[in-house]
Amino acid sequence: MKCKICGITSYEDAMMAIKAGADALGFVFYEKSPRYVTIPHAKSIIEKLPPFVEKVALFVNVDADTINSTCQEVGATLAQLHFEVPNKLYEELIVPYIKVIRAKSKEDVLKYSDEYRLVDAYCEAYGGAGKRINIEWFDDGVDNSKIILAGGLDSTNVASLKKYGFYGVDVSSGVEISHGKKDSQKVKDFIINAS
């Protein structure tokens, strides 16, 4: 499974995750998040990163202009839309994006089944807050090959997901020492156990 390490707030953590084998890094542009990064700070990290690593910008409740301009300014390669997005907004985006499903039921995980999408456990706060999704929703012949699973994952439970055939996994709090500060051993173990 592909691995995204989200909530990156420092160059050191970004490089540590890349060296551990991360396929993607997530940068949170949501001011209410404890992992929030400013545009100048994210840009200062991203411009020093090596090629062939996806740089994902996470957004909540903003317009297309903000998404487009932020991604272009910081050098993000993908926008992650962590909110209920009106269809018109998708048409206004000029940057690649991925939809996020904050799943409340099994029916939710089947949305956008022809697209790559991120599926997270629903909670009032945006970002999942480390809440685990009901893994039984992905049984019974559900095609998980375009799903990136998030929510409550860590190095102790990620290996159990391999049998489901997810495209990838996304982790933030499960590999942290504190909000926004990653634990190098937890990151390494997570990526090893996911591969």
C-alpha positions in Angstrom: 0.0 0.0 0.0 1.1 3.5 -0.7 1.8 5.6 2.4 1.0 9.2 3.1 2.4 10.9 6.2 0.1 13.8 7.0 0.5 16.8 9.2 4.1 17.6 8.3 5.3 20.8 10.0 9.1 20.7 9.6 11.7 20.0 6.9 13.3 17.4 9.3 10.1 15.4 9.6 9.5 15.6 5.9 12.9 14.2 5.0 12.7 11.6 7.8 9.4 10.4 6.3 10.8 10.4 2.7 13.9 8.4 3.8 11.6 5.9 5.6 9.8 5.3 2.3 6.8 7.6 2.4 5.1 8.1 -1.0 3.3 11.3 -0.1 3.5 14.1 2.5 0.5 16.1 3.8 0.5 19.8 4.7 -2.5 21.1 6.5 -3.8 24.6 5.5 -6.6 24.6 8.0 -6.1 27.2 10.7 -8.0 25.3 13.4 -5.7 22.3 13.1 -2.8 21.8 15.6 -0.8 20.8 12.5 -1.6 24.0 10.6 1.3 25.4 8.5 1.4 28.8 6.9 2.0 29.3 3.2 5.5 30.6 3.6 6.5 27.9 6.0 5.1 25.1 3.8 6.8 26.6 0.8 10.1 26.7 2.6 9.8 23.0 3.3 8.5 21.8 -0.1 11.0 23.7 -2.2 13.9 21.7 -0.6 12.3 18.3 -1.0 13.5 15.8 -3.6 11.4 14.9 -6.7 9.0 12.0 -7.1 7.3 12.6 -3.7 3.7 13.7 -3.8 3.2 17.0 -1.8 -0.5 17.1 -0.7 -2.2 20.3 0.5 -5.2 19.7 2.8 -8.0 22.2 2.7 -11.2 22.7 4.7 -14.1 25.1 3.7 -12.2 27.3 1.2 -12.9 28.4 -2.3 -11.3 27.3 -5.6 -9.1 30.4 -5.8 -7.6 29.7 -2.4 -6.9 26.1 -3.3 -5.4 26.9 -6.7 -3.2 29.8 -5.5 -2.0 28.0 -2.4 -1.0 24.8 -4.3 0.8 26.9 -6.9 2.6 29.1 -4.4 3.9 26.3 -2.1 4.6 23.8 -4.9 1.9 21.2 -3.8 1.2 18.5 -6.4 -2.2 17.5 -5.1 -5.1 19.2 -3.2 -7.0 17.1 -0.6 -10.5 18.5 -0.1 -11.6 17.6 3.4 -15.1 19.1 3.2 -18.4 18.8 1.4 -17.5 20.4 -1.9 -20.1 21.9 -4.2 -19.7 20.5 -7.7 -19.0 24.0 -9.2 -15.8 24.2 -7.2 -14.4 21.1 -8.8 -14.9 22.7 -12.2 -12.9 25.8 -11.0 -9.9 23.9 -9.9 -6.8 24.0 -12.1 -4.8 21.7 -9.8 -5.1 18.0 -9.3 -7.2 17.0 -6.4 -8.6 14.1 -4.4 -12.0 14.0 -2.7 -12.3 13.0 1.0 -15.3 10.9 2.2 -16.0 11.4 5.9 -17.8 8.1 6.2 -20.8 7.7 8.6 -22.0 4.4 7.0 -21.0 1.6 4.6 -22.9 3.4 1.8 -20.6 6.4 2.2 -17.5 4.3 1.3 -19.1 3.4 -2.0 -19.3 7.1 -3.1 -17.2 8.1 -6.1 -16.2 4.4 -6.6 -14.8 5.2 -10.1 -12.3 7.7 -8.6 -9.3 7.5 -6.3 -10.5 9.0 -3.0 -9.6 9.2 0.6 -12.0 7.6 3.1 -11.8 8.8 6.7 -13.9 8.1 9.8 -16.6 10.8 10.3 -16.2 13.1 13.3 -17.3 16.7 14.0 -13.8 18.0 13.8 -12.1 17.9 10.4 -9.2 15.5 10.1 -10.6 12.4 11.8 -9.0 13.1 15.2 -7.5 9.6 15.2 -10.9 7.9 15.1 -11.0 4.4 13.6 -13.3 3.6 10.8 -15.5 0.5 10.8 -13.3 -1.9 8.8 -16.2 -4.3 8.2 -17.6 -1.8 5.7 -14.9 -2.8 3.3 -15.7 -6.5 3.3 -18.1 -8.4 1.0 -16.6 -7.7 -2.4 -16.1 -4.0 -2.1 -13.5 -2.8 -4.6 -11.0 -1.0 -2.4 -8.3 -0.6 -5.1 -9.0 3.2 -5.4 -9.4 3.9 -1.7 -6.8 5.6 0.5 -7.8 4.7 4.1 -7.4 7.2 7.0 -8.5 7.4 10.6 -7.0 5.8 13.7 -4.1 4.0 11.9 -0.8 3.3 13.4 2.1 0.7 13.1 0.2 -1.8 15.2 -2.9 -2.1 13.1 -1.9 -1.1 9.5 -0.6 -4.6 8.5 -4.1 -6.0 9.2 -5.4 -3.9 6.2 -3.3 -5.6 3.5 -5.9 -8.2 2.8 -8.4 -5.5 1.8 -6.4 -4.3 -1.2 -6.5 -0.6 -0.4 -4.5 1.7 -2.8 -3.0 3.4 0.2 -3.1 4.5 3.8 -2.9 8.0 5.4 -1.6 8.6 8.9 -1.0 11.6 11.1 -1.5 11.3 14.8 -0.6 7.6 14.8 3.0 8.4 14.1 3.4 11.4 16.4 5.2 12.3 19.6 3.0 15.4 19.8 0.7 17.4 17.5 2.8 18.1 14.3 6.0 16.4 15.6 6.6 13.0 14.1 8.3 10.0 15.8 10.9 8.6 13.4 10.6 5.0 14.7 6.8 5.1 14.5 7.0 6.4 10.9 9.5 3.7 9.9 7.4 0.9 11.6 4.2 2.2 10.0 5.7 2.2 6.4 7.4 -1.2 6.9 4.1 -2.8 8.2 2.1 -1.3 5.4 4.3 -2.6 2.6 
